Amino acid sequence: MKFSRRKFVQATGAAAGALAVPGISFSQAEPIRLGLMTVKTGPLASGGIDMERALVQFLKERNYTLAGRKVELTVADSGGVPAQTRTKIQEMVERDRIHLMIGPLDTASALAADDYIRQAQLLTLSVAAAEDMTQRKPNPWFTRGTSTSSQSAMPLADYAAKTLKYKRMAVIADDIAYGHEMCAGFMRVFEDAGGKVVQRMFPPLTVPDYGTYLAQLKTNIDAIFLGFAGSNGFRYLRQMNEYGMMGKVKPIGGMTALDEAVLRNMGDEALGIVTSCWYSAEIDNPINRKFAADFRRDWKYDPGFYAAATYTEAAVLEATLKQINGKIEDKQAFMKAVRAIKVDTCRGPVSFDKYGNVVGNVYIRKVARKEGRLVNSVIRTYPNVSQFWTYNPEEFLKNPVYSRDWPPAKNLES
């Protein structure tokens, strides 16, 4: 389905909704115009489509009404191209006059749009994991209810060193900011816990084949950390299995390497693989039980990272709007309220630090078979994980942002 705009309400319906809520004036009776910046083509499309599906599900459950005001949704597809993301956001702001944006999906696109978000003072609930937008260069209009790139990788590194007892590891990720940041955070925590990262590889995001990288993979290691986005984790593991490497090197994965959106296409080769994320469709709380069941009913597979991202951000939006009586036009009041909010969501309890980044649970998961399908079963919960892990925030921010170059890779072997 191809479209650039969806109108869920007519003006008459919006006015009627507003009249029913005390404290909302006629001037505020127009719908809340919500923009979704996602990806529906290219290697990130599977996740981007799930973002839209889950957000529409959230709005349908509430009759497209939040805090007494009707909601009008505009959906834009960047194709995963950062420069195009900025253009699409500008169109939503200047043509469609959105009040708020959920998205974008990917780190590079968030970085490309950073200056425009500041210029337009665009209220943004981000899915993208771009670290510095809530660290050294915090954007005052940007709040993130999902995680930074490394926020789930750092607990997994702790688990790999202390529970799995791994000593020597390799890391591989897409050659984009998200992959660099995730691997850097993993490496720092793993090596601080006594392990060594002895090999790093960063294939291009759109590499057609991983054979060259698999041929280079060391086999005198305990495991390899996969920091892939979109469907690339599935592609890498499929080839790893075809090359007979699964029995030689144990893969463990970051947030999106074995996302539910791609897990449904895998077989027994995925069983037992450990990953970490702030979400699993198997989280046992009332909100998630309903969300996962309804999503599964509509789409015949479990929601994963990308679906849970927009469902979580929508819950944050709803809670914030209730705090400010639906007055989304008051941008300062919105930002003050959203940074102070505490809300229960499908991922568990959510709050925010002073930089606008989420503090919440991170789950260690293991692929298992349940009712004939593969699932990410939760085997451990790290509560109240900050973007700074256990490091002192002030000291953390004195260092460069996580990247290919920082922290220095001290233990690489040729």
N, C-alpha and C positions, 0 to 999 in steps of 0.2 A: 504494500500500500504506500502510495507516494503522496505527500501533502506537506504543506508548510504551516498550516494553521488549523486549529480545531476550535470551534465555538460550541461550548457546552450549554450556554444559557442565552436567553433573550433578555433585553433590557427590562421588560416588564417583570420577568421572573426575578431578576436581581433586585428591583425596587421592592417587590413584595417581600423578599427575604430580609431586606434591610429594615422595613417597617416593623418587622416582628421582633427586632432586637433593640432594647433600650440603649441609648447612648450613642447610636450610630446615626449621624445626620443624613439628610437627603443627598448632600454633596458627596457622601461616601457610599451612596447606594449602588454605584457602578460595580461591576464585578472586579475581583482581584485578578489581575492579569499576570499569570504565572508562565514563565518560559522554561523549557527543558532543553538544554544544550547537550546533545548526545551524538552517538556515532551509529550509523545504520548500514554503512558499507565499509569494506576493507577488513583487515585482520582483527579489529576490535569490535566488529559489528554484533557478534553474538551477545556480548555484554551490553552494548548500547541499546539493543532491542529489548533486552530484559529490563533496563532502566525505565523505558517507556511503559512496558507492560505493568510493572509494579506500581508506578506512579498513577496510571489510569485506574488500577485496582483500588488504590487508596482513595482516590477522588470518588469513584463509583460508590464505595462503601459509605461515603458521607454525602451522597447526592450532590456532589460537586459544590459543597458548602462548607466553609471553614469560618468559625467564629461569627456566624450569622451572615456571611457574605458569599455570594456565588463566586465560583472560580472559572476562569476562562484560560485554557491551556494552549500555548503555542509550542510546537515541537520543531527543532532545527537539527539538521544532520551536517556535521562538519566533515564527514568522511575520514576522520582521524587526522586531518591536515591542520596543524596549528594556525597557520596564517588564515585559513578559511574559517576557523573557529572564531577568530576575532571579528571577521566580517559578518558572520552570521549573528553574533551577539549584538553587534552594532545595529543590524537590521531589526532584531527583536526589540531593542530599546527605542530606536528612532522611528521605526515604521509601526511596530505593534504596540509600543508604549508599555512594555511589561513593567510591573512593579518589582518583581523579584525573579531571580534565575536559580534553578537547580541544575548543577553541572559546573563545568564540563566534565567529561569522563576521564581524560588523560592528563598527566602531569605537564607534558609539553604544551598542550592547549591552554591550560590554566596559566602557565608562565607567559604565553603569547598574549593572553587577554588581560594580564594583570594591570597594565597601565590604563587600559580602557575602562575596566571595572572601577578603578580609582577615579578616573576623569568623570565618568557618568554617575558615580556614587551608586552603583548598582548593587542592591542587596543580593548577596550570593550565598547559597548553601551548596558547598562544593562536594563533588564525589572525587575529583582529582586529588592526587596525593602529594602535590608539589610542596616539598618540605619548607622552603624559606618563606612561603606566603603566610605561614604561622610561626615563623622563627625570627631570623635576623631582619627580614623585610616584611613585617606583618602588614597585611592589607586590612584597613579598618572596616571594609565592607564585606569581608570574606569570613565565613564560618564553616567549619568542616565537622560533620557528624560521623564520618567514616574512620579515616586514619591518615597519617602521613605514610610515605612509602615504606619507611623502616619500622613503623610502630608495631606491626605484628611480627616482623622478622627478628627483632631483638629478643622477645620472649622465646621464639623458636631456637635462637642461638643458645640461649640459656638452657633450654630443655635438651638440646642436642649435646651440649658439653656435660651437663650435670646428671641427666637422667639416662640418655642414650649412651653416654660415655664415649662419644666420638672424639678423636684426637686430631685426625688429619682429614681435611675436606677440600673440595673444589666448589666454586660457585659459577653459575652461568645465568645470564639474563639478557633480555633485549637491550640493544645498544641505544637506549633512550634514558632520559633523566630518571624515570621511575625505576628502571632496572639498576642503574648505577647507585641510586640512593638506597634501594632495598639491600643490595649486596654489601654496600659499605656498612650499613648498620648491623647486618648479620655478622660480618667479619669482625667488626670492633668488639661486639659483645662476646662472640665465640673465642676470640683471642684473649680478651680480658679474663675469660674463664679458664684459660690454659690450653686451648686448642690452637691449631694452625691452619690457615687457609693457604694451600700450596699451589693452587691453580685458579685463574680467573679467565672467563671467556664471555665476550659480548657480541653475539651475532646481530646483524641488522634485523630490524623489526620485521621486514618482509623477506627474509632469506628463504629461498624456495626449498632448501634441503639442509639438514643438519649433519650429513655424513662426514663432512670435513671436521666438524667439531667433535663428533663421536670418535673419530679416528685419533684425535689428539688427547682424548680424555685419559688421565692417569688411572691406573687400576690399583695402585698401592695406596689407596685412600679408603676411609671408612664410608664416606657418603658424598653426594653432590647436592648442593642447594640450588633449586630451580626458582628463578625470579621472573618468570615469563608473564606476559599479559595476554588477554584475549584467548584465542585458540592455540597459541604457540606452545603452551605447556603440554597440551594433548599431542601436538605434532611431534614435539621432541621425545616424549615418552614412547609414542608409537614406534618411532625410529630406533630409540634406545632398545626397545624390546626386539625389534627386527634384527638389530645388529648383535643380539645375544649379550647385551651389556647389563641387563637387569640383575643377573645373578652374580655379577662381578662388583658392581658399585650400587649402593643403596641410594635411591633418590629421596630427598625430602623437599617440600615445596613451600613457597611463599603464598601470599593471599590469594592470587588468582591462577596459580599454576594448575591446580586441580579443582577449579571452580565447578559448582554443580552444573553450570551451563554447558561445560564440555565433558564432565564426568559421565554423563549419560551416553556418550559415544564410545566409552572405553569398556574394556573387558577385564578379565581376571588379572591382567598384568598390573592393574592399579591397586589391587587388594593389599592392604597393610601399609600403604604409603602414608607417611605422617606429614601434615601441613599445619600452618597456623593462619588464623584469620580472626577478625573481630565478629565474624558471623558464621553460622552453619545452619542449614535447614533443620538440623536435629536439636537445636537449642530448645530446652523444655521450659518455656514460659507461656502464659496464656495468649499473649499477643502473637508470638511466633507460631504457636500451634495453629491458630486460625489463619494467619497470613500464609504459611507454607501449604496448608491444606487447600485453601482457596486458589492459590497460584497453581498448585499441582492439578486441581480439578480443571482449570481453564486451559492449561498449556501442556499437561501430561508429563511434566518433569518438575524437579524441585527448584525453588528459587535459590540463587547463589549470591555472591558478592555484589554484583551489579544491581540485581533486583532489590536486595535488602538495602542497598545504598539509597535509592530514591524513596523507598518505603520509610526508612529511618529519617531522611531529611524532611519528608512530608510530615512526619510526626513531630519533629522539631518545629517546623513551620506552624503547625496547628497549635501547639502548646504556646508558642510565642505570640501568635495572633490573639489567643485568649487572654494573655497577660495584658495586651495593649488594646483590648476591646475592638479588635479587627482593624485598627487604624494603621494600615500598612503604609499610608502616605507619610507618616511621621517616621522618617528613616532613623533619626537619632534614637527615638524611643524603641524602635525595633531592635537596633543593634545593642542597646543597653539591656533589653529584656532577653535577647537570645543568648548573650554571653553569660547571663546569670541563671539560665533555665536549667532545671533538672527534670528529666522526663523518662518514663519507661517506654521502651521501644522493642521491636522484634529482636534486636541484637542484645537487649538487656538495658540496664540503667545507663543514661547518658548525661554527662555534664561537660563543661568547657573550662579550659584554662584561660588566663588573661590574654593570651594571644589569639583566641578564637578556635583552638583545636580541641577535639573531643578528648575526654578522659573516660575510658570504659573498659569492659572486659575484652581480653584476647583469649581465644580458644585454641588449644592444641587438639588436632583432629586426626583421625586415622580412617582410611577408606575401608569400609566394610559393606557386606551385602545385606540388604534388608528388604523383605517382601519382593524379592526378585530384581531390585535395583541397587546400584552403588550409591552409598551415602558417605558423608563426612561425619563419622561419629565423634562426639566430644569425649576426649579422654583426660583433659585437664583444663582448668580455667585459671588464668592469671587475671585477678581483679584490678580494676582502677589503674589500668596501664596508661601512662602519660607518653606524649611524644618524646620526652627526654629519658624514657626508661627509668633507671634508678640513678641516673647522673644528676648532679646539681644543675638546674637550668641555666644559672648565670655562667657557670664554668663551661657548660655545653655550648652556649652561644658564643663563647670566645673563639671557638674553633670554626674553620670553614664549614659550609654546608656539606653533607655527605655527597660524594661524587666518585668518579673513577680515580681521582687523585688523593682524596682524603676520606678516611685515614690512610696513611701510606701502607702499602702491602709489603710487610716486612719478611714474609716467609714463603714467597713464591719460589718455585723450583722450575728450572728449565727442562 
